[in-house]
Amino acid sequence: MIANRMGTGFSGLMALLLGRVGQLAAAFLTIKIATTLLSPAEVGSVNQLNSFAMLLATGLLLPVVAYFTRGVVGWVETHRFEAYARAMLYIIALSAFILSAVGTLLQWGWGFVHDVAVPWVGFLLMVYLIGFSTHNLLINCTAVLGQRKHTAIYSNLAAWLGLAASASLYLQFGTAEVWFLGICIGFLVSGQLFWVFLKNTKSPASGGQRPDQNILPFDVAAVLRFMWPQVLVGVLWWVQSQSYRFQLAEISNVATVGLFFAGYALCSVPMQAFEAAVNEYFGPMLYGKIDMNSQSTVVQAWNLYASVYIPSILIFGGFLAACAPFLVVLALGSEFQAVGTILIWAALGETARALSTVNHALGIAKVDMRRLLPPALAGALAAPVLIQVLAPGEPLLGTAIALCLANAIVLVVVYVLVSLSAPVTWPWKRALAAASLGAAVILAGRAAFDLLPRTPVVALAVCAVLGLFVLAVLYYISRSSLAAVTAKS
């Protein structure tokens, strides 16, 4: 079966790691160039644009993409993938036109995005929604089908082409709008390669390898049943994680939004990239072993997945917290250096956020996204309230602490919910060992920052040494987990 041919050997791991290294390099170079060329206010406007577009995508497109991803393996095996994929592309195009029109009206009426004209907002929303959604569909499909090299190539193409387009357009025209347009161009070009992927994706010679009851339908009723909790969860997640870009602009100003984003992104971008890499590599382990009619296979698959995912996130979170002060030296322009004080809170908050997604993995596996509502509601209530309480006195530090506390609250809710709703086994021993190792890495990084010169060369050297150590630990974790998969196959 396709899910079993997922390339989890050394070549698959190296393709995944090299792809993620390339994406991270592009992300950090994007942050460096953006914080060098753009003012804090322009960075703030760009990220308000991005958040506004993400809210619209979350309201319709991304939940459909998530459902589509869950059914890809079975559809390829039963010769249904091409027809469903073409329908999905039409859905994306039509939805993008409708959502961009809605976004234009909202901007005209309420002016959510600061310092950007209404026509620009409408145009950029349409380009983003088509490009990002199609790119997301392509990346998810290649990941679930175990095509590691293709996933890495398409992801890096969007990142590097977007950076090149943004820098070129900004140097020519010098506005926040054209910088965001460049990012959209990267997604759009990568997304159009879905047609190439579709042409090259072949079903097995003998179709129908799975019983029909194990194949997800792709019809309006089935998608809507899956979507409605996803939409609610997505909007609530947006309120928790991105609404600060509008709330903070009212508490302080849009320049403060730009400063905060630049600092927070030094932790959120690598954590999200790492989280995606782990899911790309071990996602087939989770989805490929599930019998939709058997609760026990869902639990067993989740237990194995959590035993890898949770320790990996804890170790990488420690690495981020250790390297955060050095990343300010390496990746931010001179106008943004003051954000270093918020990064320990950003690293801790992102670690808690990433850990809480084990609930999302269980929801996807069971095709039941209603379980995501309680933690999402908790985060959506906590974050704005905490920001309103903590940010007025210290806008940057107060917002960072507020988001960290909100993520911690969500993690507690997730733990209680998962433990009560399924007979899963939490990997406590592995988690404790990983947390201890992460704490040791944080102390080592702090000592290095206090004792060594704060220059780009030293910062790069420290991050490289700590990164190699963490990479070796993560490789050991992946090998032991793959051995467990082989033993149970």
N, C-alpha and C positions, 0 to 999 in steps of 0.2 A: 504494500500500500504506500501511497505517496507520503503520508505522515511518518512512515517508518524509514523512508529514504531521505532523512533530513540533514545528512551531512554533518553529524555532530563529532566528527573526528578532528584531528589537529588542523587540517586545511580549512574546515568550516570555522573553527575557533579563530584562526589567524585572519581569515577574510572578515569576520565580524569585528575583531579587534582593530584591524587596519582601517576598516571603514569608519568605525567610531572615532579613531584617532584623527582621521581626516576631517570628520564632521566637527569634532571639538576644536581642531586647529582653525577651521573656517569660522566657527562661532566666536572664538576668542579674538581672531583677527578682525572679525566684523565689529565686535565691541570696541576693540582698540581703535580702529579707523573711525567708527562712529563717534566715539568720545573725543577723538582728536579733531575731526572735521566739524561735527555738529555741536551746537551749544546745548547746555542742559535743557533749555526750553524746547528746542527742536527734537531732542531725544524723547522728551516727554510727549510731544505731539505724535511722533511716530508710534510710540507704544500705546497711546490712546487709540490711534487708528487700528493697530493690531488687535487690541482687546475688543474693540467694537466689532471688528470682522469676526473674531473668534466667538463672540456671543451669538451672532447670527448663524454661524456655521454649527454651533452647538445646538441651536434650536431645531435643526432639521437634518443637515447633511451628515455630520459626524456620527449620530446614532445609526443612520442607515448603513454607513460604511462599516461600523462595528458589527452590525448584524450580518452584512455581506461577508465579512472576514470569517465569522464563525462557521459559515456554510461552505467555504471555498473548497476544502479538501474533498468533501462528499460530492460536490457538484462536478469537480474535475473527474473524479472516478466514475461518475455516471453520465458523462457527456452532456452536462447541462450548463457548464461554466460559461461558454461563449455567449449563449443567448442571454443569460442573466447578467453578464458583464456589460453587454451592449445596453441593456435596459438601465443598468446602474449609471452609465455615462449620460444617458438622456436625462435621468433624474437629476444628476448633478447640474447639467447645463440649465434646465428649466428652473430649478430651485435657486440657482445663483442669480438669475435675472429677477426673480420675484423678491428674494431677500435683499438684493442691492437696492431695489426700488423702495422697499420698506426702510432700509437704513438711510436712504437719501431723505425721505420724509421726516424721519426722526431727527436727523441732523438739522434740517431746515426748521423744525419746530422747537427743538431744545438745545441744539448746539453742543452735543456731547463732546466732540473732539475740538480742542482749543486750537485756534489759529490756522484752521484748514477750511477752505471754501466748500460750500455744499456740492457743486459739480465735481470737484476733486474727490470728495468722500464717496459719492455714488459710483464714479468710475473705478476708484481703487478697490472698493468693496466687491464689485463684480469680478475684476481680474483676480483678486485674492481668493474669492469663494470658488471659482472654477479651478484655478491653479492648485491651491492648497488641498482641496477635497480630492481631486484626481491624483495628485501626488501621494496623499495619504492612503488612498485606495491601492495604488501601485505598491507602495512600501509594505502595507499590511498583507497583500496577497503574496508577494515574493517571500516575505518572512514566514508566513504560515506554511507555504509549500516547500520551505527549506532551501530556497535559492539564495544562499548567503552572499555570494559575490554580486548578484544582481541588486540585492537590497543595498549593499554598500555602495555600488556604483551610482544608483539612482539617488540615494540620499546625499552623496557627496556632490553630484552634479547640481542638485538644487541649491545646496549651501554655497558652493564656490561660484556658480554662475550668478546667483543672487547677489553675492558680495561684489563681484566684478561689475555687474550692472548698476548696483547702488552707488558704488564709488564713482564710476564713470559719469552717471547722470548727475550726481551731486556736484562733481567738479565742473560740469558744464552749466548747470542751472542753479545750483546752490539753494535748494529748498528741501524741507522735510518731506514734502509730497513725492518728489522724484526719488528720494532715498527709499521710501516704502515701495514705490513702483518697481524699483530694481529687485527688491526681495520677492515681490509677486512674480516678476519675470522668471526668476529661478524656479519657483514652484510650477509655473505654467509650462515651461519647457520640459521639465522632468515629467510632469503629469501627462503630457502628450505622448510620451513613450509607452504609456499603457497600451496603445494600439500595437506596438511592436511586441510587447509582452503577451498580449492576447493572441496574436498570430502564432507565436512560438510555443504557447502552452498547449500541449497535446494530452489528451486523455489516454489512459491505458488501453491496450488492444482489446481487453475483455472488460467491458463496462459493467456497471451494476454490481460491484463487489460488496456493497453494503446493502442490508435490507432497507426497503423504502422508509420504514419507520425511523431509521437512524439518519435520514437525509432531511435537512431543514428545507421547508418550502420557501419560495421567494414570491410571496403574494402580499397584497395590501393588508389583509387581516393579520397575517403572521408578523409582518414588519411592524405594524402599528402596536401589536401586543408587546413586542420587544422594545419599541421606541419610546412609548410614553413615559416609562420611568427613566429611561436614558435622557430624555429631554429635560425632565424635571431635575435630575441629578446634575446634568451638564450646566444648566442655568444656576443651580445652587453652588456648584463648584466654581463657576465664574464669579459669583458674588464673593465667595471666600477668597479666591486667589488673585483676581484681577480687578475687581471693582475699586480697590484702593487707588488705582491710577486716576480715577475720577474723584473719589472722596478726598484724596490727599491734595488734589489740585484746588479743591474748595477750602480745605483747612489751611493750606499754605499757598502754593502756586504750581504751575505746570513745570517750571524748572526743577522744583523739588521732586516731582514725579520722575523726571529724567535722571536726577542724581540717584534716587532710590533704586530705580530699575537697573541702572548700570552696576551698582554694588550687588544687589540681590541676584542679578543674572550670573555673576561669577560663581554662585553656588547652584542656582536652579538649572542653568543650562547643562553643566556637566552631570548633575544628578539625573536629569531627565534623559540625557543621552545614555548614561549608564543603565538606567532603569529599562529603557527601550532595548538596549543591547542584551540584557539578561533575558528579557521577554522574547526577543527574536531567537535567541539561542535555545531557550528551554520551553518556549511556547508550544512547539510540536510535541514535547514531552507531556504537556498538560492536555492539549486538545486531542492529540492523536490517540490517546489511550482511553478515551471516554466512550462508554456505551450509554447513550442517552436514556436507556431504560433501566440503568443500574446505578443506584445511589452509592454503592460501595466503590465502584470504579471512579466516580467523581471524587470521593473522599480520599482514596488512595493516590490519585493523581495530584490532588491539591497538597496532600502531606508531603509528597516527594518534591513538588514545586516549592513549597514554603521552606523546606529544609535547605534549599539552595538560595532562594531569593532573599530571605530575611537576614541570614548572616552576611551575604554579599552586600546588601544595602548598608548594614551597620558598619562594616569595614570601610566601605567607600565613603560613607558619611564622615567617619573619623578622618579619612584622608582629606576630604574637602575642608573640614574645619582646620586641619593642620596647615594646609596650603593657602587658605584664604588671604592672610595678610600679604603673602608673596604675590598672589594673583593680582592684587591691587597695583603693586609695583609694575607687574608685567603687562597688564591688559587694559588699564584705564589711562585716559589722557589727563593732563595737568589740572583741568577744571573739576575733575571727579575724584581726586585723591582723598577727599575728606570722608568718604563713605566707608573707610576701613573698619570703623567701630561697630558697624551693624553686621559684619559678616559671620561672626560666630553664631548669632541668632538665626541668620539665614541658613547656615549649614545644618544646625539642629532642626530647624523647622522643615527643611527639605527632606531630611532623613525621616522625620515622623510622617511627612506626607507620602513619601515613597513606600514606607512600611504599610501604610493604611490601604494601599492598592491591592493587597492580598484579598480583600473583600471583593474588589472588582473582578479579579481573576476567578474567584469562586462563582460570582454572578454570571460571567461569560460562560463558564464551563456548564452551569446548570441552565443557561438561557433564561435566567430570571433576574432582571435588573432591579426589581422592586427592593431588593435587599440593600441597594446602595442609597436609598432615600434617607434613612435615619442619620447616618454619618454626614451625608451631604447637607442635610438640614441643620445639624449641629454646627458645622463649619460656617455655613452661610449666616447663621445668627451670631456666632461668636466673633468672627473677624471684623465686621463693620462696627459692632459695639465696642470691641476692644480698641480698634483704631480711633474711634471717636473719643474714648477715654484717655488713651495714652499718647496720641499723636500731637494734640495742640501745643503741649509744652516743648516736646522734642520731636519734630515731625519725622526725621529719619529713624532715630533709635526707637521711638515709640511705635512706629509702624512695624518695624522689624520684630520687636518683642510681641506685638499683637498678633502678627501672622504666625509666629512660632507657637504661641499659646493656642491659637485656633487649630493648628495642625495637631498639636498634642491632644486636644480635646477630641478631635475626629479619630485619632488612633485609639483612644480609650473606648469610644463608642464602637469602633470596628471590632476590637477584641471581644467585647461583651457580645456583640451581635453574632459574630462567627462562632464563638464558643457555644452559644445557646441554640443556633439554628442548624448545626451540622456536627456529627461526631468526629471532628478533626483532631489531629495531634499537633500541638505547637512545638517547634524545635527549640525548647528552652535551653538545653545544654549548648547547642551550637550558637544560639543567640547570645548567651552570656559570654561565651568565649570570644565571639566576634566583637561584642561591645567592649570587653576588656582590652582587646587588641586595638580597637579604634581609639579608646582613651589613651593608650600608650603612644599611638601615632600622633594624637593631638598634642600631648606633652612634648614629644620630640620636636614637632613643628614650632611650638611656642618657644622652646629653648633656642632653637636655631634662629628664630626671628629676633629674639632679644640679644643674642651673642654675635651674630654675623652681620656684615655690612648689608645695608638694604639697597642693593643695586640689582638691576635686571639680570646680570650674569649669575649672581649668587642666588637670586630668587628662582631662576630657571634650574640651577643645579640642585637646589633643595627639593623642588617639586619633582624633578626627575628621579632622584634617589628614593624619595618616599613612594613615588609612583611605581618604580620597579619592585619595591618590596611588596606593596599592596597587590600588584599584578601577579607576583609569584604565589601569594596566599590565595587569590581568587582562582588561579589556575589549579591549585591543589583542590579547592572546593569543587570545581567543575569536574575534575577527574574522578573524585570519589563519588560524586553524584551520578556520573555516567556509568560508573561501575555498578552502582545500585540499579540503574535502569536495565543494564545488560543482564544482571542476575535475575531480575523479575520478568524479563521478556520470554 
